[in-house]
Every structure is written in structure tokens, then in C-alpha cells.
């Protein structure tokens, strides 16, 4: 096998992810859970992290990839490659070729997994103070409140779904799996000597005591010196005080501010956050970062959806003025997927994006921009935008907002006004 294989992916030999409900997966792009031989989903309450790493499902995945066999764990990347986009798999292969440390143990001709993961992704539950338009109750406790007003009990539904997959868990434990029960925190601590990268997201990770505890353990043990820390925050919590003595003790840090727009458009999408507050926190954080001598990169992670895709050129000047480049993260919310818009609408949006020169500011990555255009060119395409319009109308009624006032151009395109 070689890195030019249609199935090879270095993440199968490098990464383990803990989802917000405590289940596990091989990477952040897959919707497939890791399972035992009986088909039961692995969960941190019942399976040690090292047992999952060396267990049935990941071992089978590596065997399949080694002989050129596709895997359901990798379907998202296969679909992207089928439409001419650069997939996450291909991005990781290019980073391996460029010398990314997490992959330096891999021989593409004969890949072998190390005894422990070198890259850990931890979603610290769904504790969050926002209910963003493109999010949902699986990633936000604030969303659960709104969801349960109009739908069946979400938490009970999630518990029932997990039980069908072999995971029995109480309501109290569901989103607090990192409180020490089952020695999960100590399991993570045992992995620290092996890790060269750890990614943290949520919910909002800076609302959890466990995040501070983990960073303190990384620093206190000295392991932060050989680790890259990646962290995503919604920006509502000031973090400038974390730069000196915490962030600057890591080998390097990649910090993303989750920002999906500016001004009123930000407020609409990241409800009920305030653009002025988040903008101030991001600018203050950048200043403290520079003052503390933190090594690495700080930027914006913009989730692109049918809600904001037409406005991407409008955000460029503000993002650049704040001193940030932007990572484009396509939305997974099916209701607001830009790839599912009707063909005529996708063509209209693509025409505008193609006519915009992103090279002037350098805020957006050209390859990611090209992936968006490929999404618009090859999207599945619904017959009309009725599902999106209904979703927006219902959300506006619940929250007292107006999408049409914040996004008039897109509202006209989808027939909302």
C-alpha cells in the first residue's frame, strides 16, 4: 500500500475521538461509531481508551484499508473525492508528506498502529451557553431547552438510541461523562506521554472545569512541551488570562474562534451571543497571545451553510482587519446545507463566489474555497427551498428574530421575501 492508495488514511493509525455523548469514533468527519465484535457501540463508561484503540473495529478498519477495501467509517471522504473535492483523508496524507509529527511513525508501504494514539480529539460534552442556528441539542444544552418545547424529550430519545446500540447510560451521566466516573480522566492522563496532538471542543469547552484540569495536568506533567493543543471556542468566554502559564507552555497551539459572520448576521446565527462581545474577546485574546509568546496559530473557524454562504465575501474585510484568516467548515445540519439547495440557487451562489477574488486579502484558503464551489456544482439539490424556509420561519417565531432582515439577499433568493 502507498499514500496514493484510494483508501489509505493516516488517521486510522494515529487518532481516537471521544464524542460529546462519550461514544468513540476514528475521526471528526465520520458519523460511524466504533463498535465491539457484538456490534455494540463503544463508550467511555464501559471501554478503556486503550482497549478501544487496539480493539476489534479499529483493527478491522486498518486491515481493510491495507488491502484497498473501503470502509463505512470513511464514507464522507469518499463522497467528497467523488465530486472532485479535496477530502480530509487527502489533506491528512498531504500533511503526512509535509512532515506532520503526529504521522512520523507511519510507513505508508507497511503502516502499523502504535500501542497508543498519538492524536486525541475530545468533545467535552454538550454544555454550552448558545443555541446556534446550525447546531442542535447533541452539541448544546441550551438547544435542548428549546427543542423539548416543540419536540419529544431529546435526552430520553438519545438515551433510547444509545441503548439500542448497546450503551446503557443514565440521564445524569449522559453529558457529564468526564466527571471522573470510570476513571476516564485518568485514562486520558495515561495517554499524555504518547500524544503529540490533542484537540478540544464542546459544547463550549471553556465552560467546563474538566478542560482547565486537563490543561493543568498537561502543563504540570511537562507533557505540554511535546504536544500541539487545538481548541475551538465560541468566543463568549474571555480567555486572555489563559495565554501566560497555560497556552505558552504547549509546544504550539491552534486556537479557532467559532465565528459564522459579523454584526447582526453573527448575532442571528450564534444566538444569543453578541458580536461586539465576541469580537472584543477575540481581539483581546490575540493581543494576550502575542504578549505571552504563544507559539502556533489563531484564527476563525467559520461554519458555512445555506444561511451565510452568499455573505462570505462581506465578512472578509472585518476578519482581515481583526488580523485573522478563516478556516471554512461546511455545515452538517441537513436543513441548512448549501449543497442541498435547488440547482438554480446553487448556480446563482456559485456565480457570485467565483466572481470574488479571495486572493486580495488572503483570509480564505483557496482549496477550501474550491471545495465550496464543488459542493455547489455537484450538490444533491432539493426541488425547492421549502424545508429551509419552513425551518427558518419556525426558528424565527421561537426566538423573535428575522432572517429576512439580517440576510435580505439570501432571503429573496430562497423565496422567503
Secondary structure, DSSP 8 states (H G I E B T S, - for coil): --TTSSS--GGGGTEEEE-TTSBEES-TT-----B-TTS-B-BTTTS-HHHHHTSHHHHHHHHHHHTT---GGGHHHHHHHHTT---HHHHHHHHHHTT-GGGTT--TTS----SS-SEEEEE-TT--S---TT--TTT-HHHHHHHHHHSS-HHHHHHHHHHHTT----HHHHT-TTSSGGGHHHHHHHHTTT-SEEEEESS-GGG-HHHHHHHHHHHHHTGGGG-EEEEEE-S-S--GGGTTTTGGGSSEEEEEEE---SHHHHHHHTTT--HHHHHHHHHHHHHHHHHHT--EEEEEEEEE-TTTGGGHHHHHHHHHHTT--EEEEE---GGG-GGGS-HHHHHHHHHHHHTS-TTTT--B-HHHHHHHHHHHHH----SSSHHHHHHHHHHHHHHT--HHHH-HHHHHHTT--
